[in-house]
Amino acid sequence: MPSLPHDHGHDPHPMLAHMPANEDFGRMAELFKHLSDPTRVRIFWILCHCEECVINLSAIMEMSSPAVSHHLKQLRSAGLITSRREGKEVYYTAADNTQARLLHNMIEEVAAITCPHP
């Protein structure tokens, strides 16, 4: 740990020994960057509650399919959603991982939203 320029007579920085690496903070910032758009947050929230195709998401969002696909690509690259193909149709849903669950909970806490089902 580097020496700090001001000595305040106590050691308030024991957490510095456990501070994540700069790369870890970079990954966190990248994840939050993907959620910096309200449209992506809304799409992510929808996919936390159902599996859906681009056409139906476009109708729900009142957006073009290419615009929704762009947002889905961002969410997928962040590891927040997954997809599966059934014939020609691709279905999207929230990823089953810690980050997706935490972000879902955070969205609902911040917006004071109650899930439609458990």
Order of alpha helices (4+ residues) and beta strands (2+ residues): alpha-alpha-beta-alpha-alpha-beta-beta-alpha
